[in-house]
């Protein structure tokens, strides 16, 4: 067999839907225990807490250079799929609380459930040539171009975000949140590998 197997449009669509739905579910678990998240969303939240700036404005501004990188280095298809994934996630996170009620969870359970569901969701997105913007774009680019595992890139960035979070969020909350982020990124690092999964 020569070349790479290609995903069909229908396969890509289900990958984006399943991936963003799982990530939206992970956010429900985090909110059920009052935990925080990593990546650009986490950095935006910490910045908002520290400065009083609107979360949406900070999140939009911090993502701009990453979309430029996506368009320049990853191509139009990746960038469009990423925009679609971000839009779907925004929709699901708005609708899901109205159709699914997550009772208060203990932080360890919430962290584990959030890490597993978000890890599976991001795997689905990565394997269908998309991300949720921000550091995910850099992580996929570095893995494809330099062979650096996407999970380790995201884990390193999350470590910085959670270190900054200590200035504005209780230590216990940060610790449990870090457990969820670590689990998420270990799942990605051990499962998203070009030598094992070559479909595009």
C-alpha positions as CSV (number, residue, x, y, z in Angstrom):
1,X,0.0,0.0,0.0
2,X,1.5,3.3,-1.0
3,X,0.8,6.7,0.6
4,X,-1.5,7.5,3.4
5,X,-5.1,6.4,3.9
6,X,-7.4,9.4,3.6
7,X,-10.4,10.1,5.8
8,X,-13.6,10.8,3.9
9,X,-15.6,14.0,4.5
10,X,-18.1,12.0,6.4
11,X,-15.4,10.4,8.6
12,X,-13.9,13.9,9.3
13,X,-17.3,15.2,10.2
14,X,-18.0,12.4,12.7
15,X,-14.5,12.9,14.1
16,X,-15.1,16.6,14.7
17,X,-18.5,15.9,16.3
18,X,-17.3,13.1,18.5
19,X,-14.1,14.9,19.5
20,X,-15.7,18.2,20.4
21,X,-18.6,16.5,22.2
22,X,-16.2,14.6,24.4
23,X,-14.2,17.8,25.2
24,X,-17.5,19.5,26.1
25,X,-18.3,16.7,28.4
26,X,-14.9,17.0,30.1
27,X,-15.7,20.7,30.8
28,X,-18.9,19.6,32.5
29,X,-16.9,17.4,34.8
30,X,-14.5,20.2,35.6
31,X,-17.3,22.6,36.4
32,X,-19.0,20.0,38.5
33,X,-16.0,20.2,40.9
34,X,-15.0,23.8,40.4
35,X,-11.7,22.8,38.7
36,X,-9.8,24.7,36.1
37,X,-8.3,23.8,32.8
38,X,-5.0,24.3,30.9
39,X,-4.1,25.4,27.4
40,X,-4.9,28.9,26.1
41,X,-8.3,28.8,27.8
42,X,-6.6,28.3,31.1
43,X,-4.1,31.0,30.5
44,X,-6.9,33.3,29.4
45,X,-8.8,32.6,32.6
46,X,-5.8,33.2,34.8
47,X,-5.1,36.5,33.0
48,X,-8.7,37.5,33.4
49,X,-8.6,36.8,37.2
50,X,-5.4,38.7,37.6
51,X,-6.2,41.8,35.5
52,X,-10.0,42.0,35.4
53,X,-9.9,41.9,31.6
54,X,-12.8,40.1,29.8
55,X,-12.1,36.4,29.3
56,X,-13.4,36.4,25.8
57,X,-11.2,39.3,24.7
58,X,-8.1,37.7,26.2
59,X,-8.9,34.3,24.7
60,X,-9.4,35.8,21.2
61,X,-6.2,37.8,21.4
62,X,-4.0,35.0,22.6
63,X,-5.3,32.7,19.9
64,X,-4.6,35.0,17.0
65,X,-0.9,34.1,16.5
66,X,-1.7,30.4,16.7
67,X,-4.3,30.6,13.8
68,X,-1.7,32.5,11.7
69,X,0.7,29.6,12.4
70,X,-2.0,27.1,11.5
71,X,-2.6,28.7,8.1
72,X,1.0,29.1,7.3
73,X,2.4,25.8,8.5
74,X,-0.5,23.4,8.7
75,X,-2.5,24.4,5.7
76,X,-6.0,25.7,4.9
77,X,-7.7,22.3,5.6
78,X,-6.3,22.1,9.1
79,X,-7.2,25.7,9.8
80,X,-10.8,25.4,8.6
81,X,-11.3,22.1,10.5
82,X,-9.9,23.8,13.6
83,X,-12.3,26.8,13.2
84,X,-15.1,24.3,12.8
85,X,-14.0,22.4,16.0
86,X,-13.8,25.6,18.0
87,X,-17.3,26.5,16.8
88,X,-18.8,23.1,17.7
89,X,-17.2,23.2,21.1
90,X,-18.6,26.6,21.8
91,X,-22.1,25.3,20.7
92,X,-21.9,22.1,22.8
93,X,-20.7,23.9,25.9
94,X,-23.6,26.3,25.6
95,X,-26.2,23.6,25.0
96,X,-25.0,20.8,27.2
97,X,-25.8,22.3,30.6
98,X,-29.4,22.4,29.5
99,X,-29.7,18.7,28.7
100,X,-27.1,17.2,31.0
101,X,-26.8,17.9,34.7
102,X,-23.6,16.8,36.4
103,X,-24.1,16.6,40.2
104,X,-21.2,17.9,42.3
105,X,-18.2,15.6,41.9
106,X,-15.3,15.1,44.2
107,X,-12.2,16.7,42.7
108,X,-10.3,13.4,42.1
109,X,-13.2,11.8,40.2
110,X,-13.8,15.0,38.2
111,X,-10.1,15.3,37.3
112,X,-9.9,11.7,36.1
113,X,-13.1,11.8,34.1
114,X,-12.2,15.2,32.6
115,X,-8.7,14.0,31.7
116,X,-9.9,10.8,30.0
117,X,-12.8,12.4,28.1
118,X,-10.8,15.4,27.0
119,X,-7.9,13.2,26.0
120,X,-10.1,10.9,23.9
121,X,-11.8,14.0,22.3
122,X,-8.5,15.7,21.4
123,X,-7.2,12.4,19.9
124,X,-10.3,12.2,17.7
125,X,-9.7,15.8,16.5
126,X,-5.9,15.4,16.0
127,X,-6.5,12.2,14.0
128,X,-8.9,14.0,11.7
129,X,-6.5,16.9,11.1
130,X,-8.0,19.4,13.5
131,X,-7.3,20.9,17.0
132,X,-9.1,23.3,19.4
133,X,-6.7,26.1,18.5
134,X,-4.0,27.6,20.7
135,X,-1.3,25.3,21.9
136,X,-3.0,22.4,20.1
137,X,-1.9,23.9,16.8
138,X,1.7,24.2,17.9
139,X,1.6,20.7,19.4
140,X,0.3,19.1,16.2
141,X,2.8,21.1,14.1
142,X,5.8,20.1,16.2
143,X,4.8,16.5,16.2
144,X,4.4,16.4,12.4
145,X,7.5,18.5,11.6
146,X,9.9,17.7,14.5
147,X,8.6,14.4,15.9
148,X,8.0,15.9,19.3
149,X,5.0,14.2,21.0
150,X,2.0,16.5,21.0
151,X,1.1,15.5,24.6
152,X,4.4,16.5,26.0
153,X,4.2,19.9,24.4
154,X,0.8,20.5,25.9
155,X,1.8,19.2,29.2
156,X,4.8,21.6,29.4
157,X,2.5,24.5,28.5
158,X,-0.1,23.4,31.1
159,X,2.6,23.3,33.8
160,X,3.3,27.0,33.1
161,X,-0.4,27.9,33.2
162,X,-1.0,26.1,36.5
163,X,2.1,27.7,38.0
164,X,0.6,31.1,37.1
165,X,-2.8,30.0,38.5
166,X,-1.3,29.6,41.9
167,X,-1.3,33.3,42.2
168,X,-5.1,33.6,41.9
169,X,-6.6,30.1,42.5
170,X,-6.5,28.0,45.7
171,X,-3.6,25.5,45.8
172,X,-5.8,22.5,46.2
173,X,-8.0,23.4,43.2
174,X,-4.8,23.9,41.1
175,X,-3.4,20.5,42.3
176,X,-6.5,18.5,41.3
177,X,-6.8,20.4,38.0
178,X,-3.2,19.6,37.2
179,X,-4.0,15.9,37.7
180,X,-6.7,16.1,35.1
181,X,-4.4,18.0,32.7
182,X,-1.5,15.5,33.2
183,X,-3.8,12.5,32.6
184,X,-5.1,14.2,29.4
185,X,-1.7,14.8,28.0
186,X,-0.3,11.4,28.9
187,X,-3.2,9.9,27.0
188,X,-2.4,12.0,23.9
189,X,1.4,11.4,24.2
190,X,1.0,7.6,24.3
191,X,-1.7,7.3,21.7
192,X,-1.2,10.0,19.1
193,X,1.8,8.7,17.2
194,X,2.6,9.0,13.4
195,X,4.3,5.6,13.5
196,X,1.1,3.9,14.6
197,X,-1.6,6.0,13.1
198,X,-1.1,7.3,9.5
199,X,-4.6,8.1,8.3
200,X,-5.2,11.7,7.2
